[in-house]
Amino acid sequence: MTQLEARPQAGDKVRGVDVTGDAGGVRDKGLGGDSVGLMGSAVIGISTVAPVYCLTSTLGSTAGEVGVQMPAVFLAGFLPMLLVAFAYRELNRAMPDCGTSFTWTVKAFGPRLGWMCGWGLVIATIIVLSNLAGVATSYFWLLAGEVSGNASITALDDNKAVHIITCLALIAAATAISYRGMTATKGVQYALVGLQLVVLAVFVTMAFQQVGSGDFAATSLDFSWSWLNPFAVQSFSAFTAGLSLAIFVYWGWDACLTANEETTGSAKTPGRAALVTMAVLVGTYLATAIAAQMVVGSGDSGLGLANPETSDNVFAALAGPVMGPGLGILLFVAVLASAVASLQTTFIPVARTVLAMSAYEALPSSFSRVHPRFKTPGLATVVAGVATGVFYTVMTLVSEHVLVDTIYALGLMICFYYALTAFACVWYFRHELLLSARDLVFKGLCPALGGTLLTAVFGKTLYDMWDPAYGSGSAVFGVGSVFVIAVGLLLLGVLIMLAMQRRSPAFFRGEVLTKETPALVVAD
């Protein structure tokens, strides 16, 4: 048998993890082990989320939905993500497999639901990659225009051909770095993540210093603890709309889990890195939200966060007034660094999920090839890059409205596969829940609550998407185009799954990655 065909047996080791009993088909995929530690793994998680980019694109929109309760909504969005993170930690401890959600859901619920969970992750990541590439391109030309003082250079971004070519170049560069392995990825990310967090800290500090002074005397607000009370939001509809945005700004932390087979201490380190990532994110978001709201308020005019003319890019409006023309340009650099860093690391989860699906015969075997030198899923990484470039180019040429609606559909995919993973944790460990209080809380109650919350958001979002007013306002036969795109992408996954079922019947019969088998036991 080849390495990919061999199944671990009792006494074997998979990435330093002892296998006892039946490993249930869990396989070593040939990735480069011990390539990244706790700090590097956490940096990858933070980078994939792209905190500076998320903040500039959602601060205004969230303020527009919930007003001064924006910090409370960011806290509320953190709760289901934290609860799901516990599920990821426990499942990774039992099965440190780069297929993460796909592998774990197959083990819990069987091949078909597991395949769809993997599809949800893959398609969500492709959508995000295309969006990140577009944002990075726009900020590249914006920064070039600011540095040169030439408005005509900034205007190049409005040229569709120039925009697409620049975007494809950035996607190619990000693909090349990811192709070269975790060591190359880690080195680039330390610099980019460090830069954006330092600049963000400077912005927050200067915003606090200028509250109530000079040009901000009329807009500044005194801090109130009521800002942290989610029950003070004026309506449930507004709260759920804000919550969907808040969930989006945390998405991506699980990238450090998909690199588990390449991480030192693969059974424990990725889970710890996920929790570190979540802590950094919630602290960063709360500090920035409170500082920005105190200095300019949440109004819908002037520099107010909810001003519809600036709400989709808050930092572009606040950089100069808050930080001054000299330091303000650093905020543009930080947004560009955030988008570029996330563009590069976001290839990690999609490539490794595709690799795992291929290794377990759920996708064509060619995707299971690992580069002999770089120890990365080379073909899967390249195909993800090509798919992202094609997707963005087609969507841009067809309609800007379609591209916007595709991004709105992303939230549905996120809730879909996160909720499935959370419930998979509960079901997989169901016989262990009463063994200890810790097992009951972290393997049962927390994942179950997180999955339930995300399922509720999924249902509410699906209902809202039916309305043509949702997203860009376009419709298909009277149905909101966001609904058509979101449901259409899920149905596309069903069609591909049915095709693969004919090609790889063994996987779909549960013979490759078996259901309800003992987990890997971690040797302390």
N, C-alpha and C positions, 0 to 999 in steps of 0.2 A: 504493500500500500504506500501511496505518497503521504507526505506530511498532512495534507489537507484531508485525506481520506481516513487517516488513523483516528480512532477514538481513544481518549484517555482511559486508562484502566487503573485499578487500585494500585497505589504505590507510585504512579507516575506523578510528574509535576507540570503544572500549567502556569507559566510565568511566576514561579516561586510559590505556587499554591498547591498544597498536597491534595490529591484526589483520593477520596475514600469511597469505596463502593462503586455504584453505577453513576458515571458523570452525566448520564442523560444526553450524550452526543455533543457536549461542549467541546470545542476544538481550538487548538492553538493555530493561529493564522500566519505566523512567521513575521509579525511586526517586531520592530526594534525595542526590546525591553529595557527598562531602567534608563530611559532617555530623558525623563523629566521628574522633578521632585514635587514637594508640596507647594512651594512658592511658584514654581513654573506652571504647575497645573492650575493654581488659583489665578495667575496672570492670564492664562489662556481663557479661563471662564469669564473673567472681567472683560477681556478684550472682545470676546464674541458678543457679549451684551452691548458693547459700545455705549457706555454711559453718557458721554458728552453729546453724541449724536442723538440718543434717545431723549435727553433733556431738552435740547434745542427744538426738537420736533414735537414734543408732547406737553411741555410746560404750559404753553398757551392754550392748546386744545383742551387740556384737563381743567384749567382755570375757567375756560369758557363753559364747561359742563357743570362744574361744582363750585365755582367761585373760590372763596377763601378756604374752603375745606379741601383744597388740593393736597396739602400734606397728609391729611387723614386718608384720602383715597390712595395715595402712594403706600401708606401703611397697610391699608386693607388689601391692596394688590400683592403686598409682600407675604401676607398670611398663607394663601394657598400655595404659593411658590415654596415657602419654607416647609410646609407640610409635605409637599411632593418631594422636596429635597431629602427628607427623612426616608421616604420610600426608595429613592435612588440609592441612598447610602446603604440601606439594609440589603437591597437586591445585589448591589455591587459587591458587598462583603461576601455574599453567598456565591455569586457568579460574576467574577470580574471579566466580562466579555465585551468587546468593542461594539457589539450589536446593541447593547443596552436595551432600550425600550422594545425593540424587535425581539431580541433573544428572550428577554424576561417575560414578555407577554405570550410568546409561543409556549414557554415552559408552564405558564399558568393557565392559559385559556385555549391553547391549541394553535395550529399553523395558520388558519385563515384570519382570525382576529389579530394574531401576531404580525402577519404579513401586512395587514392594513395599518397597524400601528407604525410599522417601519415606513410604509408609504407616506403616512402623515408627516413623519419627521423629514423625510427626503424632500417632499414637495414644499413644505414650509421653508426649508433651508434654501432651496432654489429661488423661491420668491424673495427671501431676505437678501440673498447674495445679489440678485439683480437690483434690488432697491438700494443696497449699500453702494454698489458700483455707480449707480446714477447720482447718489448724494455726493460721493467722493469726487466725481467728475465736476459737478456743479461748484463745489467748494474749491477745487483745484483752480478753475478759471476765475472764481471770485477772489481767491487769494492772489493769483497772478496779477489781476487788475489792481488790487489794493497796493501791492508791493510796487508795481510800476507806475501807479497813479494814472493809468490809462484805462478809461471806461470802455474803449473799443475792445480791449483784451477780455474784459469781463463779459462783454456782449457775445464773444465767441461761443459761449455756452448755449446761446439761443440758436446757433447754427446747428441744425439737426445732424448733419453729416459730421461736423467736428465733434459734437457731443458724443455720438455713437462711437467714433474712432477712438476718442480718448477713453471712453468707458471700456471698450474692448481691450485697450492696452493695459488698463489697470487690472482687469480680470485676468489677463495673461500673466502679469507680474505676480499677482497673488497666487495663481495656480502654480507657477514655477517655484515659489518659495515653499508652498505646502508640499509640493512634489519632492523636495529635497529633504524632508523629514522633520521630526520634532525638534531636533537640535537647532536647525535653521529657524524654525518657527519661534522657538523660545527666545532666541537672541533678538530678533526683530521686535517681539512683543514687549520685552522689558523696557525698551526705549520708547515705544509708542504709547504704552499704557502709562508709564511713568510721566511722560510729557502731558498727557491729557488730564491726569489727576492733579498734577502740580498746578497747571493753569486753572483748572476748576477751583482749586483751593484758593488761589489768588483772587479769582472773581468773587467767591463767596466772602472772603475777608474784606475786600474793597466795598462790596455791596453793604455789608453790615456797618462799615465805617461811614458810609454816606447816607444812611437812613436819617431823614429829617433835615438834611443840610442842602444848601444851595438849590440846584435845579430840581431836587427831589422833595422839597418841603411840602409841595401840594399833593404829591402822590404817595408819600410814605405812610405806612400803617404800623401801629404798635402791635407787637406780638401778642397773640391771645391763645390760651390753651384750647379754646374751642376749635381752633384750626385743626387739631388732632382728633376731633370727634366726628367719626363718619356718620353718626346718627343725626348730625346737624345739617346734612345735605338736604336741599329743599324738596326733592322728590326721589322716589325709588328709580324712576326712569333715568334721571340725571346721574344717580349713583352708579347704576349698572353701565351707563355709557362711559363714565369716568373710570370705572373698574376695569373695563376692557382695555382701555389705554394703559392703565397701571400694570396690568398683567403683561402687556407687550413689552414694557420697558425692562422687565426682569428676564424676558425670554433669552435663552442662550447659555445660561449658567451650566447646563448639563454637558457642554462641550468638554469640560474636564473629565467627565465620566466616560465619554466615548474614546478618550485616550488612555483608558485604564490599563490596557495590555502593554502600553509603552511607559507606564509610570512606575517609579520605585515604590514598592509596597502596594501592588495593584489592588489588593483587597480592601485596604483601609485609606490610603492617601487620597484617592479621587473623591471619596465621600466627604472627607475632611475639607478638601479643597473647595467642594461645592458649598459647604456651610460658610467657609471663609469668604467666598465670592459673594454670597447672599448678604453677609454682614457688611461688607464694604459697600455694596450697592445701596442697601437701605439707608445707611448712614450718609452716603453721598447725595442720594436723592432728597432726603429730608432736609439736609443742610442747605442745598441749592434752592429747593422750593421755598423754604422759609425766608432765606436771604433775599431772593428775587421778589417775593411777595411783599416783604417789608419795605423794600426800596422803591418799587414802582406800582404796587397794588395789583389787583386782579380785574381792573376795569377794562372796558372794551374801546377805549380811545387813548390817543397819545402813546406813551410807553407802557400802558397797562397790558398785563400778560394776555388778556383775552381779546385784545384788538385783532379783529379778523385779518387785517392787512399784514400783521407780523406774527400771528400766533403759530404759523407753521415753521418759523425759524426765529425763535426768540432771541438767541444769542447774536444774530446779525444785527438786531435792533438795539440790544443792550450793551454790546461790546464797547463801542465808543463812549457813550454817556457814562457808563459805570467805571470803566478802566482807563478811559482817555485814549486818544488816537494812537499813542505809542504802544501801550500794552494791549489795547483792544485788538490789535491784529493777531496777538497770540491766541485769542479765543477762536479766531478763524482757523489758525494752525491746529488748535486742539480738536476742532470738529473734523477737519480733514484727517488728522491722525487717528481719530476715533473710528471714522468710517473705513479708512484704509486698513487699520489693524483688525477690525471686525471682519472685513471682506476676506482677509487672509486666513484668520482662524476659523471662520465659519465653514471653510472647506473640510475641517477636521471631522465634524459629526456626520456630514453627508457621505464623505468618502469611506469612512469606517463602517457606517451602517450598511452601505452598499457592499463593502467587502464581506461583512458578516453574512448578509443575506445570500451572497454568492457562495461563500464557504459552506453554508448549510443547504445549498442547492435550491434556494428560493428565487434566485436570479441566475442568469447564464454564468457558467464557470469562469469565463474570461475575466470577470470582475474580481476574482479572488487572487489575481496575480499580485505578488508583492515584489517591489523593486529589489534586486539582489544587493545593491549597494546602500541605498537610502532606507531600506526596510519600511517603505510606505506603500499604501495601495495605489500604485502609480496610475493604472488605467482608470480606476474609479475616480481619482482626483482630476485627471485630464477630462474625462467625460463630464464630470460635474462642472468644470470650467467652461467647456463647450456648450453644455446645456444652458448655463447661466447667460452666456453671451448671446446665444440664439434666442432665448426667451426674452431678454431685455430688448434686443434689436427688433424682434417681431412686434412686441407689445408697443414699443415707441413708434414704429412706423404705422401700425394699425390705428392706434388711438391713445392719446394721453389719458383719456377717461378710463379705458380698459386697464391701463397700467395702474392707475390709482385704485381702481376697484379690486384689482388682484391683490394689492397690498392690504386693503381692508379685509379681504378674505383670509388673510394670514392668521388673524386671531382665532378663527374657527379651527384651523389645523393645529394650532398650539394647544388649545383646550382639549382637542380630540386625543392627541397622543400622550399628553401629560396625564389626563384623567385615566386613560387606559392603563398606563404604567402604575399609577397609584393603586388602582383596584387590583392589578396583577400582584402587587406586593401583599395585599391583604389575603388574596386567595392562595398564593403560593405558600405563605407562612401560616395558613389557617390552623394547622395542627400544633403550632408552637405558641399561639397567642396567649394561652393560659399557663405557660411554663414560668413566666415571671412578669412582674409589673413592667419592666423595660420592654419586653417583647410585646405586651399588650398595647403599650403607648406608641412605640416607634414602628412596629410592624403592622399594627392594626388600627388604632384610633386615629393617629395623625394622618396616615395615607388615606384612610376612608373619608375623613373629613375634607382633606385636600381634593380628593377625586370628586366628592359630592359638590363642593363649591365650584370646581371647574366645569362639571357637567351642567350645573345651573347656568353658568355664564354661557356655555355652549348653546343651551336651549334658548336662552333669551336673545343671544346674538343671532342665531338662526332665524328666530321669529322676526327680529328687527330687519334683517337682511331682505326679507320679502318685500318690504316697502321700497319703491324706486327712489325715494328721497335719501335712502341710506347710501353713503359713499359719494360718488360723483353725481348722482341724480339720474343716471341713465337706466333704461329698462329694456327687457327683452320680453315681448308679448305681455306687457303689463306687470311683469315680475322684476324686482330689483336685479340689476346686473351683478351685484356683489353676491347675491344668493345663487344666481345661475353659475357664476364662476366657482364659488366655494363648493357647491354640491357637484358641479361638473368635474372638478378636480378629484373629488372623492370617488365618483363613479368611474373616472378614468382609471383610478387605482384598482377598482373592482375588475374592470375589463382586462388589465394587464395581469392581475392575479389569476383570472380564469385561463388566460393564455399560458401562464407559467404552470398552472396545474396540469395541463396537458403535456407540457414538456418535462416537468419534474414531479411525477406522481408520488415518488417516495417521500418527499418532504411533506406534501399535503396529506399523506396517509399517517403522518406522525412517526415515521421510521428513522428520520435523520436527527431531528432535535426533539427528543421525546418529552411528553407532557407528564407532570406530576412524578418526577423522579427526585431522589435525594439531592440536595444542594452540595456544592463543593464545601468542604470543611477547611477553615483557615487554621493553619498550624501557628500557634503563638510562639 
